Amino acid sequence: MEGGKIVFKEESYLIMGCCFEVYKEKGNGFLESVYQECMEIEFEFQKVPFVRKPKLDLTYKGKPLSQKYEPDLIAFDEVILELKAVKDLADEHRAQVLNYLKATKKKLGLLVNFGSFPKLQYERFVNVE
C-alpha cells in the first residue's frame, strides 16, 4: 500500500484472477514454461496487455551492463509478474522480484507459484523507492 492505497489494485486483481484461472484449469505439476504459455493465453482472453520476457537494461555506477534481466511477464506496462513451478517459494525467488523492481523502477511485482498444492501460492511486492 502506498499512502493507504493499494498499488495497482484493479490491475493486480485482474492479473491474479488470470493466475487462479490457470491454476484451476491446469493444477500443479507442470513446468514453468507451460504456465507461462497458459498465462499468455489467459491474458489474451481477458484482454490484459502484457509483454513476454522483456529484456531489461542494467547499469553499474551509471554504466550500462551487457547482462539483462528478463522477468516472465510485464502486464499493463507496470506490473512485473514472475512465475514459478516449485514446491515452495524461497528467498531467492523473492530477491529476484525485488531486483526486477529495483532495476526497472516499477512499483509492483507479483511472485506466483503454480507448483504448490493444494492451492496457488503468491506474494505481492511494492517498490517504495
N, C-alpha and C positions, 0 to 999 in steps of 0.2 A: 504494500500500500504506500502511496505517495501522498502525504498531506491528508491522510484519512480516506483516500480514494484508491480503489483497486486499479492498478495499471492495466490498460487494455482489457477491461472486463468483458465486453461483448466479444471481442476477437478471441480471447483465450477461452471463453465459454464455447464458442463455435468450434475452435480447434480441438478442445477436449471432447466435445460431442463426437467429432470425427474419430478420435482415438478410441472412444468407448465403442463406437460402431464397428470399427475394425477388429477390436478385441472380441466383441460379441460374435462377429462373423467367423473369425479365424481361430480364436482361442490362443493358447500359448504353445510353444514348441517349434515354431518356425524360425528360420534365420532372420536376422535384422533386415536383410535386403528384401525379403518377402513383405515385411511390414512396411518398409519404405515405399514399395510399389503400391501396396494397398492404400496407404495414406495419400499418395498422389492421386489415385483414382477417386477416393472418397472426397478429397479436396475439390476435385473437378466436379463431382456430383453436387457438392454443397456450395460451389462457386466461391471457394476460398482462394484468393490469389496467393501464389507461392512460387518460390524459386528452389529448384533441386540442387543440392550440393554446390552452393555458390563458393567461389574461391575468394577468400577474404585476405586482403593485404595485411602484412605485419611489418612493424618497424622496430628498430632498436636505437634509442637515443636520436630519433629523428631520421635515421637511415632506413630505407626500405630493405626488407629481407627477401631472399628468393623463396623461402618457405611460405606456404599459405595455409590458412585454416579452412576447413570445409565442413561446416555444420550440415546435418542431414537436410534440413529444410529451413527456409525463412518464409513465414506467412505474413501477409498484409504488409510486407516490406519492413516490418518492425519486430516480429516475434521469432526468436530462434527456437527451433524445435529439434532436440537431439533425441534420437530413438535408440533404444537398447532392446536386446532379447537375451537377457541374462537371468539367473536365478534371483538375484537381489542387487539393487543399486549399491554402488560402492563410492567411497570418497573420490576416487579418480574420475568417476563419471560426473560428479558434482563439480570438481575442479575444471573439467573440460568445458562445461556450460559457463561457469564463471569466467574462464579465459575468453570464450567466444564473446561474452557480453563486454568484457573489458576491451577487447580488440576492436569491436565494432561500434562501441558506444551505444548499442541498443539498450532499451530499458527492461525487456522481459525475455527470459529464457524458460522453456519448458523441457524438462527431462522426463521422458516417458519410457517405461519398461514393459514390453509386451511378453517377457519371459516369465513373469511371476504368476503364481497360481495361488488362490482361485480368482484373483482379480487383478486388474491393471494397476500398476504402480506408477505414480507420477509425483514430481516435485516442481515447484514454481520458484524462480529466482528473479529478483528485481535488482537491477543495477542502480545503485544510489550515487554513482559518481556524477 
